[in-house]
Amino acid sequence: MAKGAKRAAGAKKAGGKKGGRKPKRSFKAYIGRVLRQTAKTKLTLSSKAAAVVNSFVNHQFDVIATQAAQVARVNKKKTLGSREIQTAVRLCLPAELAKHAMAEGTKAVARATA
């Protein structure tokens, strides 16, 4: 490769291998943001606590997505929409928590469409 030439995105290195590791996906950054928003103090999480909360969020995501897929299958739909997710949340979460989730979800969808 010529001096100063840039490699195309996704191009392989000289040895035929892609460089570096694939980054781990996590919700840690968002967990920190929400903590700062809700606590209104300078609270932080230890790395172990953040890992536990991240694991919990991943598990809940998996449970809700699985339930939403079941709802879509029962209704003979091939696409997961906000309606399937909403039904799955109602089925998976306890009453009061589901109400808050509905309110936040509706607000997020309204913000995305506006």
C-alpha positions as CSV (number, residue, x, y, z in Angstrom):
1,M,0.0,0.0,0.0
2,A,1.4,3.4,-1.0
3,K,2.4,5.9,1.7
4,G,-0.6,8.0,2.8
5,A,-3.1,5.8,1.0
6,K,-6.1,4.8,3.1
7,R,-7.6,1.3,3.3
8,A,-11.2,0.9,2.3
9,A,-13.7,0.3,5.1
10,G,-13.8,-3.5,5.9
11,A,-10.7,-4.1,3.7
12,K,-8.4,-6.9,4.9
13,K,-4.9,-6.3,6.2
14,A,-1.8,-7.7,4.4
15,G,-2.0,-11.0,6.3
16,G,-5.6,-11.6,5.2
17,K,-7.0,-11.1,8.7
18,K,-9.2,-8.2,9.8
19,G,-7.6,-6.0,12.5
20,G,-8.6,-5.8,16.1
21,R,-11.5,-7.3,18.1
22,K,-15.1,-6.8,17.6
23,P,-16.3,-4.4,20.4
24,K,-18.7,-5.8,23.0
25,R,-22.1,-4.3,22.8
26,S,-23.5,-3.0,26.2
27,F,-25.9,-0.6,27.7
28,K,-23.4,0.7,30.2
29,A,-23.2,4.3,28.8
30,Y,-27.0,4.6,28.7
31,I,-27.3,3.2,32.3
32,G,-24.9,5.9,33.5
33,R,-26.9,8.6,31.7
34,V,-30.2,7.4,33.1
35,L,-28.7,7.3,36.6
36,R,-27.5,10.9,36.3
37,Q,-30.9,12.0,35.0
38,T,-32.9,10.3,37.7
39,A,-30.7,10.6,40.8
40,K,-30.0,14.4,40.4
41,T,-26.8,13.8,42.4
42,K,-23.3,12.8,41.5
43,L,-23.9,9.1,42.0
44,T,-21.9,6.6,40.0
45,L,-21.9,2.8,39.6
46,S,-19.0,0.5,40.3
47,S,-18.0,-1.6,37.3
48,K,-19.4,-4.7,38.9
49,A,-22.8,-3.0,39.5
50,A,-22.8,-1.7,36.0
51,A,-22.2,-5.2,34.7
52,V,-25.1,-6.6,36.8
53,V,-27.5,-3.9,35.5
54,N,-26.2,-4.5,31.9
55,S,-26.9,-8.2,32.3
56,F,-30.4,-7.5,33.7
57,V,-31.2,-5.2,30.8
58,N,-30.0,-7.7,28.2
59,H,-32.1,-10.4,29.9
60,Q,-35.2,-8.3,29.9
61,F,-34.6,-7.3,26.3
62,D,-34.4,-11.0,25.4
63,V,-37.5,-11.9,27.3
64,I,-39.6,-9.1,25.8
65,A,-38.3,-9.8,22.2
66,T,-39.1,-13.5,22.6
67,Q,-42.6,-12.6,23.8
68,A,-43.1,-10.1,21.0
69,A,-42.1,-12.7,18.4
70,Q,-44.6,-15.1,19.9
71,V,-47.3,-12.4,19.7
72,A,-46.4,-11.7,16.1
73,R,-46.5,-15.5,15.3
74,V,-49.9,-15.9,16.9
75,N,-51.3,-13.0,14.8
76,K,-49.6,-14.3,11.6
77,K,-47.4,-11.2,11.3
78,K,-43.9,-11.3,9.9
79,T,-42.8,-8.0,11.3
80,L,-42.4,-6.8,14.9
81,G,-44.0,-3.4,15.3
82,S,-44.6,-1.2,18.3
83,R,-47.9,-2.9,18.9
84,E,-46.3,-6.3,19.3
85,I,-43.6,-4.8,21.6
86,Q,-46.3,-3.0,23.7
87,T,-48.3,-6.3,24.1
88,A,-45.1,-8.2,25.1
89,V,-44.3,-5.5,27.7
90,R,-47.8,-5.8,29.1
91,L,-47.4,-9.5,29.4
92,C,-43.9,-9.6,30.8
93,L,-43.8,-6.7,33.3
94,P,-45.8,-6.2,36.5
95,A,-48.8,-3.8,36.3
96,E,-47.3,-0.6,37.6
97,L,-44.0,-1.0,35.8
98,A,-45.8,-1.9,32.6
99,K,-47.8,1.4,32.8
100,H,-44.6,3.4,33.1
101,A,-43.1,1.5,30.3
102,M,-46.1,2.2,28.1
103,A,-45.9,5.9,28.8
104,E,-42.2,6.1,28.1
105,G,-42.6,4.0,24.9
106,T,-45.4,6.1,23.6
107,K,-43.4,9.2,24.3
108,A,-40.4,7.8,22.4
109,V,-42.4,6.7,19.4
110,A,-44.1,10.2,19.3
111,R,-40.7,11.9,19.5
112,A,-39.3,9.6,16.7
113,T,-42.2,10.3,14.3
114,A,-42.4,14.1,15.0
